[in-house]
Amino acid sequence: MSGGKGPKLTITPCTIAEANEFVRRYHRHHKPLRVGFVFSLAVADESMEICGVAIVGRPCSQYLTDGFTLEVRRTCTDGTPNACSALYAGAWRATKALGYHKLITYTLTSESGASLRGAGWKLIGKRGGGTWNTGRPRVDLHPTQQKLRWEAQ
């Protein structure tokens, strides 16, 4: 699943516990996923060392929870070239194989989206942002600016 440069990459199964541990060690701004999990997968290099993970779950937005849509809730790599694109492409293949029609994800506006474009995803536009501190007091531990929504379908 490599685009010419970098190591040969292979999508492999992984448990939610393994994926969350990878996220805990390497993700820049998110913690492991606690709820909404549907499946996870990993990407490994030629030596079969895990170099990234993706966690796919139910959409965060209640408006997108239609029974046919899933959301990539976390992707995380150790910086291996093309690993993120391989994860997004693998997540879409697995999502389709499970019978879902659409897969979405969000990036920060400061992120280029090159991995998503490389995996064939489409930029839909700016969405949401803001605090989760509504209804009951919460401390925001994640970026609160607007995000960019991407879709594979």
DSSP file (Angstrom, degrees, kcal/mol; ACC not computed):
  #  RESIDUE AA STRUCTURE BP1 BP2  ACC     N-H-->O    O-->H-N    N-H-->O    O-->H-N    TCO  KAPPA ALPHA  PHI   PSI    X-CA   Y-CA   Z-CA
    1    1 A M              0   0    0      0, 0.0     2,-0.3     0, 0.0     9,-0.1   0.000 360.0 360.0 360.0  28.4    0.0    0.0    0.0
    2    2 A S        -     0   0    0      7,-0.2     4,-0.1     1,-0.1     6,-0.1  -0.742 360.0-138.8 -98.4 145.5    2.9    2.3   -0.6
    3    3 A G        -     0   0    0      2,-0.4     3,-0.1    -2,-0.3    -1,-0.1  -0.039  64.5 -77.8 -92.9  31.7    2.9    5.1   -3.2
    4    4 A G  S    S+     0   0    0      1,-0.2     2,-0.3     2,-0.1    -2,-0.1  -0.194 113.0  74.4 106.3 -42.6    6.5    4.5   -4.4
    5    5 A K  S    S+     0   0    0      2,-0.1    -2,-0.4    -2,-0.0    -1,-0.2  -0.791  86.4  17.6-105.8 150.1    8.4    6.2   -1.6
    6    6 A G  S    S-     0   0    0     -2,-0.3    -2,-0.1    -4,-0.1    -4,-0.1  -0.218 100.5 -32.0  86.7-179.4    8.9    4.7    1.8
    7    7 A P        -     0   0    0      0, 0.0     2,-0.4     0, 0.0    -3,-0.1  -0.242  67.3 -95.1 -73.5 160.3    8.5    1.2    3.1
    8    8 A K        -     0   0    0     -6,-0.1     2,-0.3    -5,-0.1    38,-0.1  -0.633  48.8-152.5 -71.3 129.9    6.0   -1.4    1.9
    9    9 A L        -     0   0    0     -2,-0.4     2,-0.4    36,-0.1    36,-0.2  -0.838  13.3-164.8-114.4 146.7    3.0   -1.2    4.2
   10   10 A T  E     -A   44   0A   0     34,-2.3    34,-2.8    -2,-0.3     2,-0.4  -0.996  19.1-131.5-131.3 131.2    0.5   -3.8    5.2
   11   11 A I  E     +A   43   0A   0     -2,-0.4    32,-0.2    32,-0.2    76,-0.0  -0.677  34.9 178.0 -79.0 132.8   -2.9   -3.3    6.8
   12   12 A T  E     -A   42   0A   0     30,-2.9    30,-3.2    -2,-0.4     2,-0.1  -0.934  30.9-101.4-133.4 155.8   -3.3   -5.7    9.8
   13   13 A P  E     +A   41   0A   0      0, 0.0     2,-0.3     0, 0.0    28,-0.2  -0.401  40.7 175.2 -70.2 154.2   -6.0   -6.3   12.4
   14   14 A C        -     0   0    0     26,-0.8    26,-0.4    -2,-0.1     2,-0.1  -0.976  28.6-111.2-153.9 156.1   -5.6   -4.9   15.9
   15   15 A T     >  -     0   0    0     -2,-0.3     4,-2.5     1,-0.1     5,-0.2  -0.393  30.2-112.9 -81.4 162.7   -7.6   -4.8   19.0
   16   16 A I  H  > S+     0   0    0      1,-0.2     4,-2.9     2,-0.2     5,-0.2   0.866 119.4  55.8 -62.3 -35.2   -9.1   -1.6   20.4
   17   17 A A  H  > S+     0   0    0      2,-0.2     4,-2.0     1,-0.2    -1,-0.2   0.926 109.4  45.3 -63.8 -43.9   -6.7   -2.0   23.4
   18   18 A E  H  > S+     0   0    0      2,-0.2     4,-2.0     1,-0.2    -2,-0.2   0.921 114.9  48.0 -64.4 -44.0   -3.7   -2.1   21.1
   19   19 A A  H  X S+     0   0    0     -4,-2.5     4,-2.4     1,-0.2    -2,-0.2   0.927 111.9  49.1 -63.4 -45.0   -5.0    0.9   19.0
   20   20 A N  H  X S+     0   0    0     -4,-2.9     4,-2.8     1,-0.2    -1,-0.2   0.865 108.8  53.1 -64.0 -35.8   -5.7    2.9   22.1
   21   21 A E  H  X S+     0   0    0     -4,-2.0     4,-1.9     2,-0.2    -1,-0.2   0.904 109.5  48.8 -65.4 -40.2   -2.3    2.2   23.6
   22   22 A F  H  X S+     0   0    0     -4,-2.0     4,-2.4     2,-0.2     5,-0.3   0.924 112.6  48.3 -63.2 -44.5   -0.7    3.4   20.3
   23   23 A V  H  X S+     0   0    0     -4,-2.4     4,-2.3     1,-0.2    -2,-0.2   0.920 108.9  53.9 -60.8 -44.7   -2.8    6.6   20.5
   24   24 A R  H  < S+     0   0    0     -4,-2.8    -1,-0.2     1,-0.2    -2,-0.2   0.887 115.4  40.2 -57.9 -39.2   -1.9    7.1   24.1
   25   25 A R  H  < S+     0   0    0     -4,-1.9    -1,-0.2    -5,-0.1    -2,-0.2   0.851 131.2  18.6 -78.8 -35.1    1.8    7.0   23.2
   26   26 A Y  H  < S+     0   0    0     -4,-2.4    -3,-0.2    -5,-0.1    -2,-0.2   0.672  84.3 110.0-117.9 -19.4    1.9    8.9   20.0
   27   27 A H     <  -     0   0    0     -4,-2.3    49,-0.1    -5,-0.3    51,-0.0  -0.390  52.2-149.1 -71.8 138.3   -1.2   11.1   19.3
   28   28 A R  S    S+     0   0    0      1,-0.1    -1,-0.1    -2,-0.1     3,-0.0   0.818  85.3   3.6 -75.1 -31.9   -0.4   14.9   19.5
   29   29 A H  S    S+     0   0    0      1,-0.1     2,-0.4     2,-0.1    -1,-0.1   0.412 111.7  71.9-141.7   4.9   -3.8   16.1   20.8
   30   30 A H        -     0   0    0     -7,-0.2    -3,-0.1   112,-0.1     3,-0.1  -0.935  59.7-138.9-125.9 151.6   -6.3   13.3   21.5
   31   31 A K        -     0   0    0     -2,-0.4     3,-0.1     1,-0.2    -7,-0.1  -0.453  49.2 -68.1 -90.8 171.3   -6.6   10.7   24.2
   32   32 A P        -     0   0    0      0, 0.0     2,-0.3     0, 0.0    -1,-0.2  -0.203  60.4 -97.3 -56.3 154.3   -7.6    7.1   23.5
   33   33 A L        -     0   0    0      1,-0.1     3,-0.1   -17,-0.1   -13,-0.1  -0.600  39.0-179.7 -78.4 131.9  -11.2    6.5   22.4
   34   34 A R        +     0   0    0     -2,-0.3     2,-0.3     1,-0.2    -1,-0.1   0.772  61.7  18.1-103.1 -32.6  -13.5    5.5   25.3
   35   35 A V  S    S+     0   0    0      1,-0.1    -1,-0.2    23,-0.1    22,-0.0  -0.922 101.8  42.8-137.9 161.4  -16.9    5.1   23.6
   36   36 A G        +     0   0    0     -2,-0.3    22,-2.2     1,-0.2     2,-0.1   0.570  67.3 160.3  85.5   9.9  -18.4    4.6   20.2
   37   37 A F  E     + B   0  57A   0     20,-0.2    20,-0.3     1,-0.2    -1,-0.2  -0.402  15.2 161.9 -68.9 137.3  -15.9    2.0   18.9
   38   38 A V  E     -     0   0A   0     18,-2.9     2,-0.3     1,-0.4    19,-0.2   0.640  66.2 -24.0-116.4 -52.2  -16.8   -0.2   15.9
   39   39 A F  E     - B   0  56A   0     17,-2.0    17,-3.1   -24,-0.1    -1,-0.4  -0.986  51.3-153.3-155.5 163.8  -13.4   -1.5   14.7
   40   40 A S  E     - B   0  55A   0    -26,-0.4   -26,-0.8    -2,-0.3     2,-0.3  -0.950  10.4-175.5-135.4 157.9   -9.7   -0.7   14.6
   41   41 A L  E     -AB  13  54A   0     13,-2.1    13,-2.5    -2,-0.3     2,-0.3  -0.960   9.9-146.8-147.3 164.9   -6.9   -1.6   12.3
   42   42 A A  E     -AB  12  53A   0    -30,-3.2   -30,-2.9    -2,-0.3     2,-0.4  -0.847   8.6-137.6-128.8 164.6   -3.2   -1.1   12.1
   43   43 A V  E     -AB  11  52A   0      9,-2.3     8,-3.0    -2,-0.3     9,-1.0  -0.992  22.0-166.0-123.1 135.8   -0.5   -0.6    9.4
   44   44 A A  E     -AB  10  50A   0    -34,-2.8   -34,-2.3    -2,-0.4     6,-0.2  -0.888  12.6-131.9-122.4 151.5    2.8   -2.4    9.6
   45   45 A D    >   -     0   0    0      4,-2.0     3,-2.3    -2,-0.3   -36,-0.1  -0.150  49.8 -74.3 -87.1-171.3    6.1   -1.9    7.8
   46   46 A E  T 3  S+     0   0    0      1,-0.3   -37,-0.1     2,-0.1    -1,-0.0   0.813 134.8  51.8 -57.7 -32.0    8.2   -4.6    6.1
   47   47 A S  T 3  S-     0   0    0      2,-0.1    -1,-0.3     1,-0.0     3,-0.1   0.371 118.0-113.9 -86.0   6.3    9.4   -6.0    9.4
   48   48 A M    <   +     0   0    0     -3,-2.3     2,-0.4     1,-0.3    -2,-0.1   0.715  66.3 149.5  65.6  23.7    5.7   -6.2   10.6
   49   49 A E        -     0   0    0      1,-0.0    -4,-2.0     2,-0.0     2,-0.3  -0.742  54.7-112.9 -82.1 132.9    6.3   -3.5   13.2
   50   50 A I  E     +B   44   0A   0     -2,-0.4    -6,-0.3    -6,-0.2     3,-0.1  -0.510  40.7 170.4 -68.0 127.4    3.1   -1.5   13.8
   51   51 A C  E     +     0   0A   0     -8,-3.0    27,-2.4     1,-0.3    29,-0.4   0.333  61.8   2.5-120.3   3.5    3.7    2.1   12.6
   52   52 A G  E     -BC  43  77A   0     -9,-1.0    -9,-2.3    25,-0.3    -1,-0.3  -0.943  55.5-153.2-178.2 161.4    0.1    3.4   12.8
   53   53 A V  E     -BC  42  76A   0     23,-2.7    23,-2.2    -2,-0.3     2,-0.4  -0.960   3.1-156.8-140.7 157.5   -3.5    2.7   13.9
   54   54 A A  E     -BC  41  75A   0    -13,-2.5   -13,-2.1    -2,-0.3     2,-0.5  -0.997   5.9-159.2-133.3 139.7   -7.0    3.9   13.0
   55   55 A I  E     -BC  40  74A   0     19,-2.8    18,-2.1    -2,-0.4    19,-1.6  -0.986  10.5-166.5-119.7 124.1  -10.0    3.6   15.2
   56   56 A V  E     +BC  39  72A   0    -17,-3.1   -18,-2.9    -2,-0.5   -17,-2.0  -0.898  20.2 145.0-113.9 137.5  -13.4    3.7   13.5
   57   57 A G  E     -BC  37  71A   0     14,-2.9    14,-3.0    -2,-0.4   -20,-0.2  -0.813  50.6 -48.2-151.0-169.9  -16.7    4.3   15.3
   58   58 A R  S    S-     0   0    0    -22,-2.2    12,-0.2    -2,-0.2     7,-0.1  -0.392  72.2 -90.3 -66.4 149.2  -20.1    5.8   15.3
   59   59 A P        -     0   0    0      0, 0.0    -1,-0.1     0, 0.0     6,-0.1  -0.325  24.5-137.1 -61.5 143.0  -20.2    9.4   14.2
   60   60 A C  S    S+     0   0    0     -3,-0.1     2,-0.4     4,-0.1     5,-0.1   0.870  87.3  78.6 -65.5 -37.1  -19.9   12.0   17.0
   61   61 A S  S >  S-     0   0    0      1,-0.2     3,-1.2     2,-0.0     4,-0.5  -0.599  72.7-149.5 -78.9 126.8  -22.7   14.1   15.4
   62   62 A Q  G >  S+     0   0    0     -2,-0.4     3,-0.7     1,-0.3    -1,-0.2   0.786  97.8  63.5 -63.4 -25.6  -26.2   12.8   16.2
   63   63 A Y  G 3  S+     0   0    0      1,-0.2    -1,-0.3     3,-0.0    -2,-0.0   0.709 104.4  45.9 -72.0 -19.8  -27.2   14.2   12.8
   64   64 A L  G <  S+     0   0    0     -3,-1.2     2,-1.7     1,-0.1    -1,-0.2   0.442  82.6 103.2-100.7  -2.2  -24.9   11.8   11.0
   65   65 A T    <   +     0   0    0     -3,-0.7    -1,-0.1    -4,-0.5     5,-0.1  -0.620  37.3 136.2 -82.9  86.1  -25.9    8.7   13.0
   66   66 A D  S    S-     0   0    0     -2,-1.7    -1,-0.2     3,-0.1    -4,-0.0   0.340  74.9-106.3-115.8   3.2  -28.0    7.2   10.3
   67   67 A G  S    S+     0   0    0      2,-0.3    -2,-0.1    -3,-0.2     3,-0.0   0.346 113.0  66.9  86.4  -7.5  -27.0    3.5   10.4
   68   68 A F  S    S+     0   0    0     -4,-0.2    33,-2.3    32,-0.1    34,-1.9   0.379  86.5  75.2-122.3  -1.2  -25.0    3.8    7.2
   69   69 A T  E     - d   0 102A   0     -5,-0.2    -2,-0.3    32,-0.2     2,-0.3  -0.940  50.9-178.0-121.7 135.3  -22.2    6.2    8.2
   70   70 A L  E     - d   0 103A   0     32,-2.1    34,-2.2    -2,-0.4     2,-0.4  -0.833  16.0-139.8-120.3 166.2  -19.1    5.6   10.3
   71   71 A E  E     -Cd  57 104A   0    -14,-3.0   -14,-2.9    -2,-0.3     2,-1.0  -0.990  16.1-128.2-129.5 133.0  -16.4    8.0   11.4
   72   72 A V  E     -C   56   0A   0     32,-3.0    34,-0.5    -2,-0.4   -16,-0.3  -0.725  32.8-179.6 -73.2 108.0  -12.6    7.6   11.7
   73   73 A R  E     +     0   0A   0    -18,-2.1     2,-0.3    -2,-1.0   -17,-0.2   0.770  61.3  14.4 -87.5 -28.3  -12.3    8.8   15.2
   74   74 A R  E     +C   55   0A   0    -19,-1.6   -19,-2.8    -3,-0.1     2,-0.4  -0.986  54.0 175.9-146.6 137.1   -8.6    8.5   15.6
   75   75 A T  E     +C   54   0A   0     -2,-0.3     2,-0.3   -21,-0.2   -21,-0.2  -0.983  15.1 169.7-129.7 144.9   -5.6    8.0   13.3
   76   76 A C  E     +C   53   0A   0    -23,-2.2   -23,-2.7    -2,-0.4     2,-0.3  -0.951   5.0 174.9-156.7 130.7   -2.1    8.0   14.6
   77   77 A T  E     -C   52   0A   0     -2,-0.3   -25,-0.3   -25,-0.3   -26,-0.0  -0.863  39.4-124.2-131.1 168.5    1.2    7.1   13.1
   78   78 A D  S    S-     0   0    0    -27,-2.4   -26,-0.1    -2,-0.3   -27,-0.0   0.275  71.1 -87.6 -92.4  10.3    4.9    7.2   14.2
   79   79 A G  S    S+     0   0    0    -28,-0.3     3,-0.1     1,-0.3   -27,-0.1   0.424  73.7 157.3  99.8   0.2    5.7    9.3   11.1
   80   80 A T    >   -     0   0    0    -29,-0.4     3,-1.8     1,-0.1     4,-0.4  -0.383  53.6-100.1 -58.2 129.5    6.3    6.4    8.7
   81   81 A P  T 3  S+     0   0    0      0, 0.0    -1,-0.1     0, 0.0     0, 0.0  -0.255 100.7   2.6 -55.9 136.8    5.8    7.8    5.1
   82   82 A N  T 3> S+     0   0    0      1,-0.1     4,-2.2    -3,-0.1     5,-0.2   0.393  94.0 117.9  70.3   0.1    2.3    6.9    3.6
   83   83 A A  H <> S+     0   0    0     -3,-1.8     4,-2.1     1,-0.2     5,-0.1   0.907  74.3  49.4 -64.6 -40.8    1.1    5.1    6.8
   84   84 A C  H  > S+     0   0    0     -4,-0.4     4,-2.4     2,-0.2    -1,-0.2   0.924 111.2  48.5 -66.4 -44.0   -1.7    7.6    7.3
   85   85 A S  H  > S+     0   0    0      1,-0.2     4,-2.5     2,-0.2     5,-0.2   0.903 110.3  52.8 -60.9 -40.9   -3.0    7.3    3.7
   86   86 A A  H  X S+     0   0    0     -4,-2.2     4,-2.5     1,-0.2    -1,-0.2   0.896 109.5  49.3 -61.8 -39.9   -2.8    3.5    4.0
   87   87 A L  H  X S+     0   0    0     -4,-2.1     4,-2.8     2,-0.2    -2,-0.2   0.925 111.1  48.1 -66.0 -44.9   -4.9    3.6    7.2
   88   88 A Y  H  X S+     0   0    0     -4,-2.4     4,-1.8     2,-0.2    -2,-0.2   0.915 114.6  46.0 -63.3 -42.0   -7.6    5.9    5.6
   89   89 A A  H  X S+     0   0    0     -4,-2.5     4,-2.2     2,-0.2    -2,-0.2   0.918 114.7  47.6 -66.0 -43.0   -7.8    3.7    2.5
   90   90 A G  H  X S+     0   0    0     -4,-2.5     4,-2.4    -5,-0.2    -2,-0.2   0.878 109.4  53.4 -65.3 -38.5   -7.9    0.5    4.6
   91   91 A A  H  X S+     0   0    0     -4,-2.8     4,-2.3     2,-0.2    -1,-0.2   0.889 109.5  49.0 -63.6 -39.1  -10.6    1.9    6.9
   92   92 A W  H  X S+     0   0    0     -4,-1.8     4,-2.5     2,-0.2     5,-0.2   0.915 110.4  50.1 -67.7 -42.3  -12.8    2.8    3.9
   93   93 A R  H  X S+     0   0    0     -4,-2.2     4,-2.2     1,-0.2    -2,-0.2   0.929 113.8  45.4 -60.6 -44.2  -12.4   -0.8    2.4
   94   94 A A  H  X S+     0   0    0     -4,-2.4     4,-1.5     2,-0.2    -1,-0.2   0.888 111.0  53.5 -66.1 -39.5  -13.3   -2.3    5.8
   95   95 A T  H  <>S+     0   0    0     -4,-2.3     5,-1.9     1,-0.2     3,-0.3   0.931 111.0  45.7 -61.3 -47.0  -16.2    0.1    6.2
   96   96 A K  H ><5S+     0   0    0     -4,-2.5     3,-1.8     1,-0.2    -1,-0.2   0.903 108.9  56.2 -62.2 -41.3  -17.6   -0.9    2.8
   97   97 A A  H 3<5S+     0   0    0     -4,-2.2    -1,-0.2     1,-0.3    -2,-0.2   0.799 103.8  54.6 -63.0 -27.9  -17.1   -4.6    3.5
   98   98 A L  T 3<5S-     0   0    0     -4,-1.5    -1,-0.3    -3,-0.3    -2,-0.2   0.493 124.4-104.6 -82.7  -4.3  -19.2   -4.2    6.7
   99   99 A G  T < 5S+     0   0    0     -3,-1.8    -3,-0.2     1,-0.3     2,-0.1   0.513  73.5 138.6  96.1   5.9  -22.1   -2.8    4.6
  100  100 A Y      < -     0   0    0     -5,-1.9    -1,-0.3     1,-0.1   -31,-0.2  -0.483  42.2-152.5 -81.0 157.7  -21.8    0.9    5.5
  101  101 A H  S    S+     0   0    0    -33,-2.3     2,-0.3     1,-0.2   -32,-0.2   0.647  70.5  30.8-104.5 -20.3  -22.2    3.6    2.7
  102  102 A K  E     -d   69   0A   0    -34,-1.9   -32,-2.1    -7,-0.1     2,-0.4  -0.997  52.7-165.8-145.7 144.1  -20.1    6.5    4.0
  103  103 A L  E     -dE  70 152A   0     49,-2.3    49,-2.7    -2,-0.3     2,-0.3  -1.000  17.4-176.9-129.2 130.5  -17.0    7.1    6.1
  104  104 A I  E     +dE  71 151A   0    -34,-2.2   -32,-3.0    -2,-0.4     2,-0.3  -0.805   7.5 172.7-121.9 163.4  -16.2   10.6    7.5
  105  105 A T  E     - E   0 150A   0     45,-1.7    45,-2.8    -2,-0.3     2,-0.4  -0.960  20.2-132.5-158.2 169.7  -13.4   12.1    9.5
  106  106 A Y  E     - E   0 149A   0    -34,-0.5     2,-0.3    -2,-0.3    43,-0.2  -0.963  14.6-170.4-128.6 144.3  -12.3   15.6   10.6
  107  107 A T  E     - E   0 148A   0     41,-2.0    41,-2.9    -2,-0.4     2,-0.1  -0.901  33.4-100.2-125.0 160.6   -8.9   17.3   10.5
  108  108 A L  E >   - E   0 147A   0     -2,-0.3     3,-1.8    39,-0.2    39,-0.2  -0.475  33.6-118.0 -70.7 151.2   -7.7   20.5   12.1
  109  109 A T  T 3  S+     0   0    0     37,-0.8    -1,-0.1     1,-0.3    38,-0.1   0.743 115.6  62.1 -64.0 -20.6   -7.7   23.5    9.6
  110  110 A S  T 3  S+     0   0    0      2,-0.0     2,-0.3     0, 0.0    -1,-0.3   0.560  88.3  87.4 -80.6  -8.2   -3.9   23.6   10.2
  111  111 A E  S <  S-     0   0    0     -3,-1.8    -4,-0.1     1,-0.1     0, 0.0  -0.732  75.8-138.1 -94.9 143.0   -3.5   20.1    8.8
  112  112 A S        -     0   0    0     -2,-0.3    -1,-0.1     1,-0.1    -5,-0.0   0.792  19.6-138.4 -73.8 -29.8   -3.0   19.7    5.1
  113  113 A G     >  +     0   0    0      3,-0.1     4,-2.6    -5,-0.0     5,-0.2   0.585  57.7 137.0  79.8   9.9   -5.2   16.7    4.4
  114  114 A A  H  >  +     0   0    0      1,-0.2     4,-2.5     2,-0.2     5,-0.1   0.869  68.7  53.3 -58.8 -38.3   -2.6   15.2    2.0
  115  115 A S  H  > S+     0   0    0      2,-0.2     4,-1.1     1,-0.2    -1,-0.2   0.887 110.8  46.5 -65.1 -38.4   -3.1   11.7    3.5
  116  116 A L  H  4>S+     0   0    0     -3,-0.2     5,-2.6     2,-0.2     3,-0.4   0.926 113.1  47.7 -70.2 -45.0   -6.8   11.9    2.9
  117  117 A R  H ><5S+     0   0    0     -4,-2.6     3,-1.5     1,-0.2    -2,-0.2   0.902 109.6  55.0 -61.0 -39.4   -6.5   13.2   -0.6
  118  118 A G  H 3<5S+     0   0    0     -4,-2.5    -1,-0.2     1,-0.3    -2,-0.2   0.780 107.5  49.8 -63.3 -27.2   -3.9   10.5   -1.3
  119  119 A A  T 3<5S-     0   0    0     -4,-1.1    -1,-0.3    -3,-0.4    -2,-0.2   0.365 124.0-104.0 -93.2   3.8   -6.5    7.9   -0.1
  120  120 A G  T < 5 +     0   0    0     -3,-1.5    -3,-0.2    -4,-0.3    -2,-0.1   0.611  69.1 148.3  88.6  12.5   -9.2    9.3   -2.4
  121  121 A W      < -     0   0    0     -5,-2.6     2,-0.4    -6,-0.1    -1,-0.2  -0.402  40.2-130.6 -78.8 159.1  -11.3   11.2    0.1
  122  122 A K  E     -F  151   0A   0     29,-2.7    29,-2.4    -2,-0.1     2,-0.5  -0.914  13.0-125.2-112.8 136.2  -13.2   14.4   -0.7
  123  123 A L  E     -F  150   0A   0     -2,-0.4    27,-0.2    27,-0.2     3,-0.1  -0.688  24.6-177.3 -76.9 125.6  -13.1   17.6    1.4
  124  124 A I  E     -     0   0A   0     25,-3.2     2,-0.3    -2,-0.5    26,-0.2   0.825  44.6-100.0 -93.6 -39.6  -16.7   18.6    2.2
  125  125 A G  E     -F  149   0A   0     24,-1.2    24,-3.0     2,-0.0    -1,-0.3  -0.883  51.6 -32.5 146.5-175.8  -15.9   21.8    4.1
  126  126 A K  E     +F  148   0A   0     -2,-0.3     2,-0.3    22,-0.2    22,-0.2  -0.492  57.8 179.9 -76.3 143.7  -15.6   23.5    7.5
  127  127 A R  E     -F  147   0A   0     20,-2.9    20,-2.7    -2,-0.2    -2,-0.0  -0.984  34.1 -40.1-143.0 152.0  -17.6   22.2   10.3
  128  128 A G        +     0   0    0     -2,-0.3     2,-0.1    18,-0.2    18,-0.1   0.155  49.8 161.6  46.8-131.7  -18.3   22.8   14.0
  129  129 A G        +     0   0    0     17,-0.2    16,-0.2     1,-0.1    17,-0.2  -0.341  25.7  98.9  93.6 176.1  -15.6   23.6   16.5
  130  130 A G  S    S-     0   0    0     14,-4.9     2,-0.2    -2,-0.1    -1,-0.1  -0.419  72.5 -40.5 100.5-176.9  -16.1   25.1   19.9
  131  131 A T        -     0   0    0     -2,-0.1     8,-0.0     1,-0.1    13,-0.0  -0.474  25.9-147.9 -87.5 153.7  -16.3   23.8   23.4
  132  132 A W  S    S+     0   0    0     -2,-0.2     2,-2.4     1,-0.1     4,-0.3   0.321  72.2 111.1 -92.9   3.5  -18.0   20.7   24.7
  133  133 A N        +     0   0    0      5,-0.1     2,-0.4     2,-0.1    -1,-0.1  -0.389  46.7 118.8 -79.9  63.7  -18.7   22.6   27.9
  134  134 A T  S    S+     0   0    0     -2,-2.4     2,-1.8     2,-0.2     0, 0.0  -0.987  74.3   2.5-129.5 140.4  -22.4   22.8   27.4
  135  135 A G  S    S+     0   0    0     -2,-0.4    -2,-0.1     3,-0.0    -3,-0.0  -0.356 133.5  29.5  84.5 -59.4  -25.1   21.4   29.6
  136  136 A R  S    S-     0   0    0     -2,-1.8    -2,-0.2    -4,-0.3     2,-0.1  -0.980 100.4 -91.2-132.4 148.3  -22.6   20.2   32.2
  137  137 A P        +     0   0    0      0, 0.0     2,-0.3     0, 0.0    -4,-0.1  -0.326  52.1 167.6 -62.3 132.4  -19.2   21.6   33.1
  138  138 A R        -     0   0    0     -2,-0.1     2,-0.6     2,-0.0    -5,-0.1  -0.963  33.8-128.1-139.5 156.1  -16.3   20.1   31.1
  139  139 A V        -     0   0    0     -2,-0.3     2,-0.6    -7,-0.1     0, 0.0  -0.941  26.7-129.7-106.0 123.0  -12.7   20.9   30.6
  140  140 A D        +     0   0    0     -2,-0.6     4,-0.1     1,-0.1    -9,-0.0  -0.615  33.4 168.4 -74.8 116.8  -11.7   21.0   26.9
  141  141 A L        +     0   0    0     -2,-0.6    -1,-0.1     2,-0.1     3,-0.0   0.188  60.1  61.0-111.1  13.4   -8.6   18.9   26.5
  142  142 A H  S    S-     0   0    0   -112,-0.1  -112,-0.1     1,-0.0     2,-0.0  -0.870 101.4 -74.1-133.8 164.4   -8.7   18.9   22.7
  143  143 A P        -     0   0    0      0, 0.0    -2,-0.1     0, 0.0   -14,-0.1  -0.374  37.8-165.9 -61.3 138.6   -8.5   21.6   20.0
  144  144 A T        +     0   0    0    -15,-0.1   -14,-4.9    -4,-0.1     3,-0.1   0.368  47.9 110.4-110.7   3.2  -11.7   23.6   19.8
  145  145 A Q  S    S-     0   0    0    -16,-0.2   -16,-0.1     1,-0.2     0, 0.0  -0.213  82.9 -72.7 -72.0 169.9  -11.3   25.5   16.5
  146  146 A Q        -     0   0    0    -17,-0.2   -37,-0.8   -18,-0.1     2,-0.3  -0.242  52.8-145.8 -58.0 151.7  -13.4   24.6   13.4
  147  147 A K  E     -EF 108 127A   0    -20,-2.7   -20,-2.9   -39,-0.2     2,-0.5  -0.729  10.5-118.9-115.5 166.0  -12.5   21.4   11.7
  148  148 A L  E     -EF 107 126A   0    -41,-2.9   -41,-2.0    -2,-0.3     2,-0.4  -0.927  26.5-142.9-104.4 130.3  -12.5   20.2    8.1
  149  149 A R  E     -EF 106 125A   0    -24,-3.0   -25,-3.2    -2,-0.5   -24,-1.2  -0.808  17.1-171.7 -97.9 135.4  -14.8   17.3    7.3
  150  150 A W  E     -EF 105 123A   0    -45,-2.8   -45,-1.7    -2,-0.4     2,-0.4  -0.903   2.7-162.4-121.3 148.8  -13.8   14.7    4.8
  151  151 A E  E     -EF 104 122A   0    -29,-2.4   -29,-2.7    -2,-0.3     2,-0.4  -0.987  14.7-164.6-135.6 145.3  -15.8   11.9    3.3
  152  152 A A  E      E  103   0A   0    -49,-2.7   -49,-2.3    -2,-0.4   -31,-0.1  -0.999 360.0 360.0-119.0 128.4  -15.2    8.6    1.4
  153  153 A Q              0   0    0     -2,-0.4    -1,-0.1   -51,-0.2   -32,-0.1   0.304 360.0 360.0-160.0 360.0  -18.3    7.2   -0.3
